[in-house]
């Protein structure tokens, strides 16, 4: 106990000591932040849209599930390593460019196929834009008031941003924002479902809970959302109260399920930016030379990190020559294995490996 | 009946049918994921195939920060999940056999998945179904056991897989008797 207390004193990290766990701390901080932002945004809770309070509760449950999943994931040795080192490198000049390419324009998916890119942009941006509309409304960060008849004031974080005519373009875009994103999501989900029926790889690996359920939920959210608009315009609001509850239910279920299904890649994906920075930064610091042929094949730092991570998992690949197998470049490592099979040191023959890429 | 990929390395004649067949597997997008190496390229024509051996404790999956490499219920270590792979290439460094390939443009690792669309239904993987020299075979554990009995074994030289590999694997490898000067009794 004394030793532990001494360590605490030394690091002086009193904030962490106030909480029973990482999870409790993260939950407390994020719920407090939400409450403070709502307090400011709704002008001391005077403009809360109680119609949307179910979403509020759903969001908080979602945050609970999210931290549970994210913290467990972040504790895995390789994940922790990349998160820790990647976050330190966030100030690199290339970060904005990498982030846009990985998280907004999805260039790498374009390279996997235009169909898949289109599908991903429709679903991805449909969902992101919907979130940008929904969450500010739920937490009161954005709301509308009317001073003059026929003119809406758009209030963001309690401040009047602009006044727009109620039948103008901006007003109409605001009313229909979720209708537009719903159509984007429906189109994207249909493309994704079609691919899942046709693509052999997808068909082999997919399962209902992980791959299909999120797609069906997105479809349900979008269709019930559009049905609300339909009922308002064409049915004079008939059935609207029931449908709004169905819609609310579908959104909350989707949110709560998000950290556990395929959609979990949304909060986890930004790590690809960290990984790219990690690779670029340490490649500049110094490259590892292959123990056999001398080729520079990876940064020294990553080579060391991978050896350490494997060590944590009780995996130790020692070559007879004394070095770790991870210290050989890939072709040499393959030849080294052939050498173990045949007894002839293939990796020491100074001949480039034969072409290993068959033309399909 | 659970079957395994079984490699009898010394049978390889270097035709590279397995590479060509690999490109044609559904989902492999016309890129092969296996290798064929010359054993002693300047001296003779002996070749040997090398493919993912589907470790029981796969280093690639252990080193993956994104949990992108999943292990199928059949024991196959799958290629990276496209939505999870973050392109760090830890797996290529960790794999003791140097198997995973990486596509810079797609920011995606891809590796042998034992043609999971076929093997999950008991159909042999592409490489094993085309191999003309029985280097790559798709056998039950019993058949592998029979093979073991068929050879001259009491000299302690026959070994499948261990200790020439780094750990237990789902793919079984028979070491090449010819190169070790051991006679195989067919």
Interface residues (C-beta under 8 A of the other chain):
Chain A: X73 X76 X78 X79 X81 X82 X83 X102 X108 X111 X112 X199 X200 X201 X202 X203 X204 X205 X262 X265 X268 X269 X271 X272 X274 X275 X276 X278 X279 X298 X302 X303 X305 X306 X309 X310 X313 X315 X317 X325 X326 X328 X329 X330 X331 X332 X333 X334 X335 X337 X338 X340 X341 X342 X343 X344 X346 X349 X351 X353 X354 X356 X357 X358 X359 X360
Chain B: X9 X16 X19 X20 X22 X23 X24 X25 X26 X27 X28 X29 X30 X31 X32 X35 X36 X37 X38 X39 X40 X41 X42 X46 X48 X50 X57 X59 X62 X63 X64 X65 X66 X67 X78 X81 X82 X83 X84 X86 X87 X88 X89 X90 X92 X93 X94 X95 X96 X97 X98 X99 X103 X105 X106 X107 X108 X116 X117 X120 X164 X165 X166 X167 X173 X175 X176 X179 X180
